């Protein structure tokens, strides 16, 4: 699962169709990555693994 963008619903109602297409393209490229590249992105801070218990 890839989570790219979150916002408080009191800040805006939704994302635009253009934003949705862009986020889908970005998510698709991450989903195609090899495990070692994902691990490197996590270690560099480019990606952050979030768990259900994560409060950050």
N, C-alpha and C positions, 0 to 999 in steps of 0.2 A: 504494500500500500504506500502511496506517496501523497503526502499532504503538503501543498505548496503555499496556500494563502488563506489566512483567516482574518476575520474582522468582526467587531462587535456589531450586532444587528441594530444598535441604536446609532451607529455611525453611518451606515448605508444599508439599503434594502437588499441589494444583490450585486452581482458583477454583470458587466455588459456582455453581449454575444462575442465581441472582439476579444475581451479579456478571457472569456471561457475558451475560445479557440486557442489563444496563446498558451494558457495554462495546460490545456490538453496536450499541446505539442511538446511543452517542456516535460510534463509528466511522462509522456510516451518515450522521450529520449532517455530519461532516467531509468525507466523500466527495462530498456534494452541494454543497459550497462552490465558489464561483468561484475561479479561480487567484489573483486579486489579494487576496482575503480570506485565502487560505492563506499567501500571501507576507507579508501584514501580520502574521498570527499568528506566523510564523517570526521576523520582525524584532522583534516585541515579546517574544519568548521564551515565548509561550504554547505554541508547537509547536517541536520541534527536529528538523531534518532529520538523519538518521543514515545514514551510508554503511557499506559493509562494512569499510572501513578505519578507522572511527571507534573510538577507544579510550576514549571518555568514557562 
